């Protein structure tokens, strides 16, 4: 399952890995597609109880993208009992170094890993 915009790609292997890459700075309707996509991911992983989100190739994300990511993915994932999530980050991307540790406050079973 995947969706692509002009500058970004969301790819879920329907196993345990969601890869988000490119640059997310889109029109409002694109975020609605992302919200729906994230809902389908949560439905799938609710039975698996584990999700890895690979952001290592996500170069940029604007505030609307962060909102979609936080509200539609992280906060919804936190509602799934027993779900563990790991976010893989790129330590050479300043926005990830600055923002990702704060995301741990949004979900109990969240691990942020910098590579």
N, C-alpha and C positions, 0 to 999 in steps of 0.2 A: 504494500500500500504506500503510495507516495503522492505528493503534490509538488508542483514547481511553479515558481513565479519567474519574472524576468531576471531576478538577481539572487534567488534563493531556492533551496530544495529541502523538503522534509521527506525522509525516507524511513519507513518502519518495516522491519523484516518480519513482523508478526510473530517474532520469537520474543526476544528480550531487549532489542536495541532500536532506539530511535536516533537517527542521525539528522542533525540540522546543520546546513552549510550555506555559505554565501553571505549575502548582505540583506537584512530584513529592514526595509524602509518602503512600505507599500501604501496603496490606497486602502480606505476603510473596508471595502468589500473583500480584500485579500485576508484581512484578519478574521473575518467571519468564516472563511474557508479553513483557516488555521484552527480556529476554535472547534469546528466540527471534526477536523482531523484529530485533534488532541482528545476529544471525547471518544472517538473510536479506539484510539490507542489505550485509553484508560479502561474501556470495556474489555479489551483483549487481555491486558495485563492483570486485571483484577483477579483472574483465575490463576495466573502464573506467579503472582506475588512478588515479581521482581522486574525492574526496568532499568536499563542503562541508557542515558541520554548523552550522545556524543556531540559536543559543541566545538571540538577542536578546530573545525574548519569554518566556524561561524565568525566571520571577520567583523561584522557590525550588526547591531540590532538597535532600533530606535525605541523610544518609550512606549509606543503602541505595541510593538512586538514584545517588549518585556512584559507589558500588562497581559497580553494573550498567553505568553509562556507561564507567567506566575499564576494567573487566575484559572485558565483553562487546563493547565497541565499540573503544576505543582500543588495548588490548593485542592484540586479535584483528586489528585493522587493521594493526598493526605487523608482524604475521607475513606479510602479503601483500607479496611482493616488488615494489618500485617504486610502491606506493600512496602518493599524496600526499593529505594531509587538511588542510583549512582549517576552523577554528572561528571563526564570527562571534559576537562578544560585545557586550554592552551595557555601555558604560563607566559608566552611571549605576546599575548594580546592583553593590553592594559585594561580594557573594559571588563574582561573576564576576571582578572586579578582583583579589580576594585569591586565588582558587583556580585560575583558568585558566592563569596562567603556569607553575605547577607541573606541569600536565598535559603540558607539552612534554617532560618527562623520560620520559614513557611511550611516546613514539613518535618515531622518527627524522625522518620527513618530515611534521612537524606544524607548521602556522603558526597562531598565535592572533592574530586581528585584532579590535581594539576600535573600535567606531563610536559 
